[in-house]
Amino acid sequence: MSHPLGVSRPDLEVTDLPTPEEVFKVSKIGPKELVKYAVGPSLIALGISIGSGEWLLGPLNVGQYGFVGVGWVILVSALLQTFYNVECSRYVVATGETPVVGWGRVPPGWPLWVPLSVFIVIFAFIAGGWAASAGQGVYALVHGAPPPADAAEPRLWAIALLVLVFVITAAARRVSRALELANWVMISTILLALLAVDLLVVPFSMWWEGIRGFITPAAPPAGITATQLGALAGFTALASGLNWYVMGHYRDKGYGMGHRVGYIAGLRGERRQILASGVTFPDDELNRGLWRRWYRLLLTDMWGVFFVGAILGMLLPTILMSQAVQMAGEKPTRANVPTFVASALGEEYGRTAFYVALVVGVLILFSTQLGIFEAMVRVTTDAANATSPRLRRLIEGDPRKFYYPFMLLLLVIISIVIFQSVPVGLVEWSANMSNLGALFYPFLLMYLNSKLPRPARPRPWHYIILVLNFLFFGFFFVNFIADFVGDPLVTF
């Protein structure tokens, strides 16, 4: 029995959904089991989320222009992106296929969509602004002062952190699980430290100003460009139209049909084969009930962890930046924003505050570096494994034989690219390129999800929100291109 879905790819095999208890090897899924076993893929996405947008672009824009007119863009972006994440993950849970493989089922077929999708992800993120910014933070930790303009050493530290990502994935038994555990530690430390620092140094009036800015629709502030706003919208929460590149972790976690398809193992793990094509479930009473359980877990993971964490991850650094601007008596620049808060706190409260802020900043940017670097390798590995029988024979069904050599190749390329521009400039480029994905991936997703087994299909209003993703993020990308080649369509 099989389920046809789309074009140019094999039909999906059909078998029963596993139970959550079977996947996570527990007798029941209670609150403890939910946190210990079921929650996880959203943490990897959140680790990327609390990064370039939250520590660089959000604070940069708020520090220069204030909350009103900027904050609501953050909130709308986070809402739309979380919904988009759920819809991308719906496909993964229902079929076990990662999105980059699923795109190959959309007409005219995989020869267009799969290579194009890999190219877009790598093109958007290979600039390495997240890595270069983390390197600035490490430099300041080592030397006790922000790096001078055009210093080479921060880039060398960025390369060292890329090597650390390789070590973390290589030492893992299951790569996704290693990323989850690393992000549990980093995100908990980041949010608790930011909350503590904000409670100590940020007055209540500033807290209220930040919250009010989030919930008050207003025209963008005078002087801000649509490219700056587009970068903020693109990297609030995750990466707007390109969020799908992280949702494949639901397969590796074993959510739904991901349990039937396989996962990428670390070098210390057992050899694992990943099926080249996905599996789905029959439309019967048993599987309808199991689907509802998996979908509730997905919603809990995304809205309860990712969305809440993304909002806190943007609010806490931006109000701290506003306070730092008042303390320093000057506004951050694109060149000094990675260490601006630490310098301001250090001047006001001493060296301990300086180092605490630097550690938080490095953790924020490294969690982004960890997720993005690994995801570029993962997307390429999944695409190659699914579409090339010759490669599957060459690697003898073991994706690690492609995954790790490609990671090393990408490490070398990024190590060259990050010497080419100011880190925040690289991040703004990546963020606006993320908005490019919103011009067409929501429509590809509508096509795929409309053809899932009936219990897994979205409701009609879900399609409307996907169109809103297209309109909101697509506008910023079109304006970015117009600004890049000449004059922006909209100025404020």
C-alpha positions in Angstrom: 0.0 0.0 0.0 1.3 3.5 -0.9 0.2 7.1 -0.9 1.0 9.2 -4.0 2.2 12.7 -3.2 3.3 15.2 -5.8 5.6 14.5 -8.7 9.1 13.1 -9.5 9.5 11.3 -6.2 8.4 7.7 -5.2 5.0 7.2 -3.5 5.1 7.2 0.3 4.9 3.8 1.9 2.0 3.5 4.3 2.1 2.1 7.8 0.8 3.0 11.3 2.1 5.9 13.3 4.2 5.0 16.3 3.0 6.1 19.7 4.9 8.8 21.6 5.6 6.2 24.3 7.2 3.9 21.8 9.4 6.6 20.4 10.6 8.1 23.7 10.7 4.7 25.5 8.5 5.7 28.4 5.3 4.3 29.9 3.4 7.6 29.7 3.9 11.2 28.5 3.4 13.4 31.6 4.9 16.9 32.3 8.2 15.4 33.3 8.5 13.2 30.3 7.3 16.1 28.1 10.3 18.2 29.2 12.8 15.4 29.4 12.1 13.6 26.2 9.5 15.2 23.9 10.6 18.9 23.9 13.7 19.4 21.8 13.6 20.4 18.1 12.2 23.8 19.1 15.2 24.3 21.3 17.6 23.9 18.3 15.5 26.4 16.4 15.4 28.7 19.5 19.2 28.5 19.9 19.5 29.9 16.3 16.7 32.3 17.0 18.2 33.9 20.1 21.2 35.2 18.2 21.8 37.6 15.3 18.4 39.2 15.4 18.2 39.3 19.2 21.7 40.3 20.1 22.6 42.4 17.1 19.8 43.6 14.8 17.0 44.1 17.4 19.2 46.0 19.9 20.9 47.9 17.0 17.6 49.2 15.7 16.0 49.8 19.1 19.2 51.5 20.3 19.2 53.8 17.3 15.4 54.4 16.8 13.6 53.4 20.0 10.8 50.8 20.6 7.8 52.3 19.0 7.5 51.4 15.3 10.1 48.7 15.7 8.6 46.5 18.4 5.4 45.6 16.6 7.5 44.3 13.6 9.2 42.0 16.0 5.9 40.6 17.4 4.2 40.1 14.0 7.3 38.4 12.7 7.5 36.0 15.7 3.8 35.1 15.4 4.0 34.5 11.6 7.2 32.5 11.8 6.0 30.3 14.6 2.9 29.4 12.6 5.0 28.8 9.6 7.3 26.5 11.6 4.3 24.4 12.7 3.2 24.0 9.1 6.7 23.0 7.9 6.9 20.5 10.8 3.4 19.2 10.0 4.8 17.8 6.8 7.8 16.3 8.5 5.8 14.6 11.3 3.2 13.2 8.7 5.8 11.9 6.2 9.2 11.6 7.9 10.7 13.6 5.0 12.6 16.8 5.8 11.3 19.9 3.9 14.2 20.0 1.5 13.2 16.5 0.3 9.5 17.4 0.3 10.1 20.4 -2.0 11.1 17.9 -4.6 7.5 16.6 -4.9 6.2 20.0 -6.0 5.9 20.5 -9.8 8.0 20.6 -11.9 9.9 18.3 -9.5 13.1 17.7 -7.6 15.6 18.7 -10.3 14.4 22.3 -9.8 13.4 22.6 -6.2 16.0 20.5 -4.3 19.2 22.0 -5.7 17.6 25.5 -5.7 16.7 25.1 -2.0 20.1 23.9 -1.0 21.7 26.8 -2.9 19.4 29.4 -1.3 20.2 28.2 2.3 23.9 28.1 1.7 23.9 31.4 -0.2 21.9 33.1 2.6 24.1 31.9 5.5 27.5 31.2 4.1 28.4 34.9 4.7 29.1 33.9 8.3 28.1 37.1 10.0 26.9 35.1 13.0 30.4 33.5 13.3 32.3 36.7 12.9 30.2 38.4 15.5 30.8 35.6 18.0 34.5 36.0 17.3 34.3 39.6 18.3 32.8 38.6 21.7 35.5 36.0 22.3 38.2 38.6 21.4 36.8 41.0 24.0 36.7 38.2 26.6 40.3 37.3 26.0 41.7 40.9 25.8 39.3 42.7 28.1 38.3 45.3 25.5 36.4 45.4 22.2 38.5 44.6 19.1 39.9 47.5 17.0 38.3 48.1 13.6 39.4 45.6 11.0 41.2 43.4 13.5 41.9 39.9 12.1 42.0 38.1 15.4 38.2 38.0 16.0 37.8 36.2 12.7 40.3 33.6 13.8 38.3 33.1 17.0 35.2 32.7 14.7 37.0 29.9 12.9 38.0 28.2 16.2 34.2 28.2 17.1 33.4 26.6 13.8 35.9 23.9 14.6 34.1 23.5 18.0 30.8 22.9 16.2 32.5 20.1 14.2 33.8 18.6 17.5 30.4 18.7 19.1 28.7 16.9 16.2 31.5 14.4 15.8 31.4 13.5 19.5 27.7 12.8 19.5 25.8 9.5 19.3 22.8 11.3 17.7 23.6 14.8 16.3 20.1 16.2 17.0 20.3 15.1 20.6 23.7 16.7 21.1 22.4 20.0 19.7 19.3 19.8 22.0 21.5 19.3 25.1 23.9 22.0 24.2 21.0 24.4 23.6 19.3 23.4 26.9 22.4 24.6 28.7 23.0 27.8 26.6 19.4 29.0 26.3 18.8 28.5 30.1 22.0 30.3 30.9 21.2 33.1 28.4 17.7 33.8 29.5 18.4 33.5 33.2 21.4 35.8 33.0 19.6 38.4 30.9 16.7 38.3 33.2 18.9 38.8 36.2 20.9 41.6 34.6 17.7 43.4 33.4 16.1 43.2 36.8 19.2 44.7 38.4 19.9 47.5 35.9 16.8 48.3 33.8 14.2 50.5 35.4 10.5 49.5 35.3 9.7 52.4 33.0 12.1 50.9 30.4 10.5 47.4 30.8 7.1 49.0 30.1 8.4 51.0 27.2 9.7 47.7 25.6 6.5 45.8 26.2 4.4 48.8 24.9 6.6 48.9 21.8 5.8 45.3 21.1 2.0 45.7 21.2 1.6 49.1 19.7 1.2 49.2 15.9 2.9 52.3 14.7 4.6 53.7 11.6 8.3 52.9 11.4 10.5 55.6 13.0 11.9 58.3 10.8 15.3 57.5 9.4 15.1 53.7 9.5 15.3 52.0 6.1 13.2 49.2 4.9 16.4 47.1 4.6 17.1 47.5 8.3 13.4 46.7 9.1 13.5 43.7 6.7 16.7 42.4 8.4 15.0 42.7 11.8 11.8 41.0 10.6 13.8 38.3 8.8 15.9 37.4 11.9 13.4 37.9 14.6 12.5 34.4 15.8 14.4 32.5 13.2 14.8 33.1 9.4 11.4 33.9 8.0 10.8 32.1 4.8 13.8 29.8 5.3 12.8 28.5 8.7 12.1 25.1 7.1 15.9 24.4 7.1 15.8 23.6 10.8 12.5 21.7 11.0 14.0 18.5 9.8 15.1 17.9 13.4 11.6 16.6 14.1 12.5 13.7 11.9 15.7 13.0 13.9 13.8 13.4 17.2 11.4 10.6 16.0 8.2 12.7 15.9 5.5 10.8 14.1 6.8 9.2 10.9 10.2 10.5 11.5 10.6 7.5 13.8 10.2 5.2 10.7 12.7 7.1 8.5 15.9 7.4 10.5 18.3 10.1 11.7 21.9 11.4 11.3 24.1 9.7 13.8 27.3 11.1 15.2 30.7 9.4 14.8 30.2 7.8 18.2 26.8 6.5 17.3 25.6 3.4 15.5 25.6 3.4 11.8 22.1 4.5 10.7 20.5 4.5 7.3 18.0 7.3 6.4 15.3 6.2 4.0 15.5 8.0 0.7 11.7 8.5 0.6 9.2 9.0 3.4 6.5 7.0 5.0 2.9 8.1 5.9 -0.1 6.6 7.7 -3.5 5.3 6.8 -6.7 7.3 7.5 -8.3 5.1 10.1 -9.5 5.6 13.7 -6.2 4.4 15.4 -4.0 6.7 13.3 -6.3 9.7 13.6 -6.0 9.5 17.3 -2.2 9.1 17.2 -1.9 12.0 14.8 -3.8 14.3 17.2 -1.4 13.3 20.0 1.7 14.1 17.8 0.2 17.4 16.6 -0.4 18.5 20.2 3.2 17.7 21.1 4.3 19.7 18.1 2.1 22.7 19.1 3.4 22.5 22.7 7.0 22.4 21.5 6.6 25.3 19.0 4.3 27.7 20.8 5.2 26.8 24.4 9.0 26.8 23.9 9.9 28.5 20.7 7.5 31.4 20.6 7.8 32.3 24.3 11.6 31.9 24.1 11.8 34.0 21.0 9.8 36.9 22.5 11.8 36.8 25.7 15.0 36.5 23.7 14.2 39.7 21.9 12.6 41.7 24.7 15.4 41.1 27.3 18.4 42.2 25.1 16.5 45.2 23.5 15.6 46.8 26.9 19.1 46.2 28.1 20.4 47.9 25.0 18.1 50.9 25.6 19.5 51.2 29.1 23.0 50.9 27.8 22.4 53.7 25.3 21.3 55.9 28.2 24.3 55.0 30.3 26.8 55.4 27.5 25.3 58.6 26.1 25.7 57.4 22.6 24.0 55.0 20.2 25.5 51.7 18.9 26.9 51.4 15.4 27.0 48.4 13.0 30.7 47.9 13.9 30.5 47.9 17.7 27.0 46.5 18.4 28.3 43.0 19.4 30.2 44.4 22.4 28.3 47.7 22.9 26.2 46.5 25.9 29.2 44.9 27.6 31.2 48.1 27.3 28.4 50.3 28.6 27.8 48.0 31.6 31.5 47.8 32.3 31.8 51.6 32.4 28.9 51.9 34.8 29.2 48.8 37.0 32.8 47.6 36.6 34.7 44.8 35.0 32.5 42.0 36.4 29.5 43.4 34.6 31.6 43.8 31.4 32.6 40.1 31.5 29.1 38.8 32.4 27.6 40.6 29.4 30.3 39.4 27.1 29.8 35.8 28.2 26.1 36.1 27.5 26.7 37.6 24.1 29.2 34.9 23.1 26.7 32.2 24.2 23.9 33.9 22.2 26.0 34.1 19.1 27.6 30.7 19.4 24.2 29.0 19.8 23.3 30.6 16.5 26.6 29.6 15.0 26.1 26.0 16.1 22.6 25.7 14.7 23.2 27.5 11.3 26.5 25.8 10.5 25.1 22.3 11.3 21.8 23.0 9.4 23.6 23.9 6.2 25.4 20.6 6.3 22.2 18.7 7.3 20.1 20.2 4.5 22.7 19.4 1.9 23.2 15.8 3.3 19.4 15.1 3.3 19.0 16.5 -0.2 21.9 14.5 -1.6 20.9 11.3 0.1 17.3 11.5 -1.1 17.9 12.3 -4.7 21.1 10.4 -5.6 21.1 6.6 -5.7 24.7 6.8 -6.8 25.7 8.7 -3.7 23.8 6.2 -1.5 25.8 3.4 -3.0 29.0 5.3 -2.6 28.4 6.0 1.1 27.0 2.5 1.6 23.8 3.9 3.2 25.7 5.8 5.9 25.0 9.6 5.6 27.9 10.4 7.9 30.3 9.6 5.1 28.9 12.7 3.3 27.9 14.8 6.3 31.3 15.2 8.0 33.5 15.7 4.8 31.0 18.4 3.6 31.1 20.1 7.0 34.9 20.4 6.8 34.6 21.8 3.2 32.0 24.4 4.4 34.2 25.3 7.4 37.0 26.2 5.0 34.7 28.3 2.7 33.1 30.2 5.6 36.6 30.8 7.1 37.5 32.7 3.9 34.2 34.6 3.5 34.1 36.1 7.0 37.1 38.2 6.3 35.2 40.1 3.6 32.9 42.4 5.6 31.7 44.0 8.9 30.0 41.2 10.9 26.7 43.0 11.2 26.7 43.8 7.5 27.0 40.1 6.8 24.1 39.4 9.2 21.8 42.0 7.5 22.6 40.4 4.2 21.7 36.9 5.5 18.5 38.2 7.1 17.2 39.8 4.0 18.0 36.8 1.9 15.9 34.8 4.4 13.0 36.9 3.4 13.5 35.7 -0.2 12.2 32.3 0.8 8.9 33.8 1.9 8.1 34.6 -1.8 7.5 31.0 -2.7 8.0 28.4 0.1 4.6 29.1 1.7 3.0 28.2 -1.6 5.1 25.0 -1.9 4.1 24.1 1.6 0.4 24.6 0.8 0.7 22.2 -2.1 2.4 19.5 0.0 0.2 19.8 3.1 -3.0 19.7 1.1 -2.0 16.3 -0.2 -1.2 14.7 3.2 -3.6 12.0 4.6 -6.8 13.7 5.5 -6.3 13.9 9.4 -3.0 15.7 8.9 -4.2 18.4 6.4 -4.3 22.0 7.5 -7.6 23.8 8.1 -8.6 26.5 5.5 -7.6 29.4 7.7 -4.0 28.0 7.9 -3.5 28.8 4.3 -4.6 32.4 4.9 -1.8 32.8 7.5 0.7 31.3 5.1 -0.3 33.9 2.5 0.3 36.6 5.2 3.8 35.2 5.6 4.3 35.7 1.9 3.0 39.3 2.0 4.8 40.4 5.1 8.3 39.0 4.5 8.0 39.2 0.7 7.5 42.9 0.9 10.7 43.4 2.9 12.7 41.3 0.4 11.4 43.2 -2.7 12.2 46.5 -1.0 15.7 45.2 -0.1 16.4 44.3 -3.7 15.1 47.7 -4.9 17.3 49.4 -2.3 20.3 47.3 -3.4 20.1 48.1 -7.1 18.9 51.7 -6.8 16.2 53.4 -4.7 14.0 51.6 -2.2 10.3 51.3 -2.9 9.5 52.6 0.5 11.4 55.1 2.7 10.5 56.3 6.2 
